[in-house]
Structures are given as structure tokens and as C-alpha cells.
Amino acid sequence: MSRALKCLLVMSVLLCGAAPGRAAEDRALERGAAVIDPAILRELDHGRFNLGRMLAPKRSADTPLSSRDLFGLAAMVPVREALDREFDRYVAKHKASLPNESIGIGDGFAFQLFDRALLESSDVRFVLSGIVNRMDRAYVAPKDCGEIRLIYRLTRTDVSPIGEKAVSQRLPMTLNLVLKAKGDGNDASLGCREIARRWLATGSAPPAMEKLLGKDGPLDLIDARNIDRIETNLQIAHAPKSAVRDFRTDYLLKVFDYDGVAKRFAEAPLENQIDRDRILADGALRRDFKAWLLDPKHLAELDRGTLLIPDRFLATVAVAPTPTGFDVSELEPEFGMVQGEGTAGNAVFSDGDVVGALQKAAADGTKLQNIQSLAGFERRLNDVTCAGCHQTRGIGGFHFPGVDWMAAKPSNSTVVPASPHFFGDQPRRRDILASFRDGKAPDFSRGFSNRPQQRGSAELAGTEYSDGWGAHCYLPGARPAETDRSFRGWTCADGLACQVAGKASRIGMCFVKGR
């Protein structure tokens, strides 16, 4: 890895993943917008929300599908075939670019691969680890009222966790079954307002099971007819720290749309995952992308976080390396798109292009909330991509690993269900749900992935999500002209100081003064 976080920052990210558990538990930030209680998830997984029952509803819910049986389903065969192709490409690319660093399964290799044999095992299955309301994404498909996501974690089932020191049998892969909040099987009179009301009515976490599954509950609206797509995220390889490199982990991201007629999943472009290499290599595509993105309407959508980039500019796969650090580097999806980021004259955007577009937006009366500078444009273009978002304050490459309810004692394994990114965004998501419920027009805008919006500042006060310990912060320059307007609001709470680790960045984390 060319630029990695120093040890202090690596530890702070890990600790940032630990502290939210307590804050979220006290304040129930996810209330009405997610189901993260392990006891409830266990019961749901043993019923009709078992992955096998969702994908093959005519089967008995009493016998969960192993990964071997799951990928043997006709609907899932294309998913497995696509994952195999991506593994082969990844290994071939590694051997071509890093011929002196071995790659394979096991500790004896410099890069240690995910064992694909696990996907053929009868002793491994995907376990329900969380349910998340994403009606804040209703701008993508308004008629569907946004999304509900069932998140499953690959887990061994052949070893029973016994004793005080039992370790988790979870494996580094998640499968996200994305559902339409309003499915094809729902009553035609059912609207976004009623769906949002049901979610918010579940109250504080954990909600009672009858509030979730009852006739007036939000989960009563969900079945196999709601399925829209599958998203997969797996740790394809990791490299322990060595004499030649810092610790590095690569995550493979894929999306598969569901064809309800053929009843099969098929590879699809990743939302907003710009195909950087293909765009940079094609002059006509570069010109088209620049003209499209700098159009005032699309620039405003980029600023608000509601941009939907056309498929012709997108990739069908992404590999997200972590950690990336705070400096601009080739590990980030956007790197090279703006002049001066290591490109040799084929960048898409020049400084003048971006500055001119910002000036035109201001002259036209377009108020931008986040992008106030060239650096703000670069960071925003990076964090709207799938890989760029996954590189932001995740827990080992995941934003929602979920609590491991299969462990003998969850306190001895993963007790933090989600990342600071997830918890910090909950007030915004719940605000959108409340707007739907009250018949108001929702504000779908969001801030940078690194910082929650100010609309949730009161609820997040005293936590690390907004401006507390471990929050991302910005260190202004000595003179006003050196302060970037896009990030000047990224401050630390009283008693904390912003510590910057990057060589070229002013972005760091909030720590107790003197530490």
C-alpha cells in the first residue's frame, strides 16, 4: 500500500468501531430505522427471514440452506459464476503487478486469499445479522418507497461455540438482500406514508416481536416478491504487515439485479462506481462524463448525495483496499479523475473546469451544501462511489457486520453491529421517515460520508459521530486563504483537538488534548 494510516490511526479506527456500541445502546440511534437486536434476529432467522426461505419461499424454514445448497439454486448460479470470474481476474492481476509477492490460501502466502471452497461447503451458511430501513433512498425509485435491506453474514455451523473463550465462527463475507420497501405483492393502496409510519411505530430498540411481524408491523409487508437485487461484499485477500508493505485488506464488491420473470440474478453495474480506468483511457468517454457531471443539475445532485450516474460510465465490480488513510491516493476510486492526481495529461477535470462549474452554480443561484472547493468536489466524487463509501470509517471493510448472535457469548466476539458511519447517519434517515409519515416532502440530501449532517447534531452530541472523540476533523490553515471552505465545519468538541496524520491532508481525527 502506497499510503496507509499510521498505527495510531489504525487503532483509533478500531476503537471508533467499539465506542459506538455503548453510545448507540444508550441512545438507540437506530430506533425505528433498523433491527439490530441479536435475540430478535435469531428468531427471525429461524423463521421466514432465513435466506433460504426468502430466495426459495416454498422450502421449509426449518432447514436453513448451506452455502453449497444456496449457490446451487438456479437463481444463484450466475452469482457464483461471476464471483469465480472475479477471483480469477484478481489473482491474474496480482501476479502481473506484484510477481514477487505470493498469493494463495493460507498463512504461507504474502497475500492470503479468501477460500472459495467455503462457498461449496455444507458446514457454512449465511446468517441474518441485521435489517435496515433505507427509505432515505426513495429518490432512486420513488414508486418503491426506497429499500429494506436484509443483511446476512457468512458463518461456520460445524463448530459449536463452547465455553468462556469461544470465538466467532463468522467469515468475512456479507450478502445484502435488497428489497423494495413497497413490493409487487403489497396492496396497491399502501403508500410510503404508511410504510414509514409502521417502521417509526416500532419505537425504541429492541422493538417487540409482535410490533415487527404483526398485521400492523413493518415486516409483515415483506416477502420474496419484494426482492430487487443482491449486493455482496467479501474480503477477497489480505496481506499482513511485513518488511515490504503495511497491512492491507482488499474487499470485492458486486451487485446482481433480480429478474422476476426468469427468476435469476444477473450481474449489474455498481451504483455510482465510476469505471475510472476505462473513462481515463477513452477520450470520448472522458469528454462525455465531464459534460454530464458538470451540468448544473447533476453537480447539484452530486453535492446533495442524490446523484445517479448513467450505467455507461460505471463498473460491474470494485475492489476496495483498506486502510486508505486521509491523503489522496491511487487506492481511492476517484484518484486520477482531476488534474494533478498522478495522471499524465488524461484527467477528466482540470482545476479550471471545477472552479468554473462552481462559479456558474453560484451565479445561477444554486446553493451547494457540501462542495465549496476543488478538494470538496474530489472528496464528494469519491464518497458517492461504492468503494469510496466502504473505505469510510468501516469496521474491517464493512459498515454493517451485525452482532454475532451465534457466539456462545456475544461479548467475546463482535458486539458492535455497525460502523460510526452507520450510526452517525441514523438521525438523517429517521428524519426522512418522519417526513414520509407526516406527508411532507423528504430532504434526501446527505453530507460527506466522513461527517454527519448538522440536522442530527443535537442527537449526536456527546458521541464521536459528529465532533467527538474519533470523529473526522479538519485542521484549518494559518491564514484564512489556506482554509478550505468545504471542510471548515469539521471541528472537534470542547476538550478535543484535531490530529492530522496525512502528509498532504488537513483531515484527521479528534482526540483528547495532549494525547
NORZICOR-V486640 format. One record per backbone hydrogen bond with DSSP energy under -0.5 kcal/mol. NH is the residue of the N-H (numbers start at 0). CO is the residue of the C=O. Records with the same first field share a line. If there is no record, write none. Layout:
# NORZICOR-V486640
NH: CO + CO
This chain:
# NORZICOR-V486640
8: 5
9: 5
10: 6
11: 7
12: 8
13: 9
14: 10
15: 11
16: 12
17: 13 + 14
18: 14
19: 15
20: 17
21: 17 + 18
22: 18
23: 19
24: 20
25: 21
26: 22
27: 23
30: 27
31: 202
32: 29
33: 29
34: 130
35: 33
40: 36
41: 37
42: 38
43: 39
44: 40
45: 41
46: 43
48: 43
49: 46
53: 49
54: 50
55: 51
58: 55
62: 59
63: 61
66: 123
67: 120
69: 65
70: 66
72: 68 + 69
75: 72
76: 72
79: 75
80: 76
81: 77
82: 78
83: 79
84: 80
85: 81
86: 82
87: 83
88: 84
89: 85
90: 86
91: 87
92: 88
93: 89
94: 90
95: 91
96: 92
97: 93
100: 97
101: 99
103: 110
105: 103
108: 105
110: 101
111: 109 + 237
112: 103 + 110
113: 235
115: 113
117: 114
118: 115
119: 116
120: 117
124: 154
126: 124 + 152
128: 150
129: 150
130: 34
131: 148
132: 32
133: 131 + 146
136: 133
137: 134
139: 136
140: 136
143: 140
144: 141
145: 140
146: 133
147: 178
148: 131
149: 147 + 176
150: 129 + 148
151: 149 + 174
152: 126
153: 172
154: 124
155: 168
156: 122
157: 122
161: 159
165: 162
170: 153
172: 170
173: 232
174: 151
175: 230
176: 149 + 174
177: 175 + 228
178: 147
179: 225
180: 145
181: 143
182: 180
183: 224
185: 182
189: 186
194: 190
195: 191
196: 192
197: 193
198: 194
199: 195
200: 196
201: 198
202: 199
210: 207
211: 207 + 208
212: 208
213: 209
216: 213
217: 210
218: 211
219: 211 + 216
220: 217
221: 218
225: 222
226: 223
227: 177
228: 177
229: 255
230: 175
231: 253
232: 173
233: 251
234: 171
235: 233 + 249
236: 249
237: 111
238: 247
241: 244
247: 238
248: 321
249: 236
250: 319
251: 233
252: 250 + 317
253: 231
254: 267
255: 229
256: 265
257: 227
258: 256 + 263
259: 257
262: 258
263: 258
264: 74
265: 256
267: 254
269: 314
272: 269
273: 271
274: 312
275: 273
278: 274
279: 275
280: 276
281: 277 + 278
282: 280
285: 281
286: 282
287: 283
288: 284
289: 285
290: 286
291: 287
292: 288
293: 289
294: 291
298: 294
299: 295
300: 296
301: 297
302: 298
303: 299
304: 300
305: 300
306: 300
312: 309
313: 310
314: 272
317: 252
319: 250 + 317
320: 318
321: 248
331: 328
334: 331
336: 333
338: 348
340: 337
344: 342
347: 336
348: 336
353: 349
354: 350
355: 351
356: 352
357: 353
358: 354
359: 355
360: 356
361: 357
362: 358
363: 359
364: 361
365: 360
366: 364
367: 365
371: 369
376: 372
377: 373
378: 374
379: 375
380: 376
381: 377
382: 378
383: 379
384: 381
388: 384
389: 385
390: 386
391: 388
392: 390
394: 397
395: 393
397: 394
401: 416
402: 128
403: 413
404: 402
406: 403
411: 408
412: 409
414: 412
416: 414
418: 398
419: 392
420: 392
422: 418
423: 419
424: 420 + 421
425: 422
428: 424
429: 425
430: 426
431: 427
432: 428
433: 429
434: 430
435: 431
436: 432
437: 433
438: 435
439: 434
441: 439
443: 441
445: 303
450: 447
451: 464
455: 452
456: 453
459: 455
460: 456 + 457
462: 459
466: 462
467: 462
469: 509
470: 467
471: 449
472: 507
473: 489
474: 505
475: 473
481: 478
482: 479
483: 481
486: 483
487: 483
489: 486
490: 488
492: 466
495: 492
496: 510
498: 496 + 508
499: 497
500: 506
501: 506
507: 472
508: 498
509: 470
510: 496
512: 494
514: 511
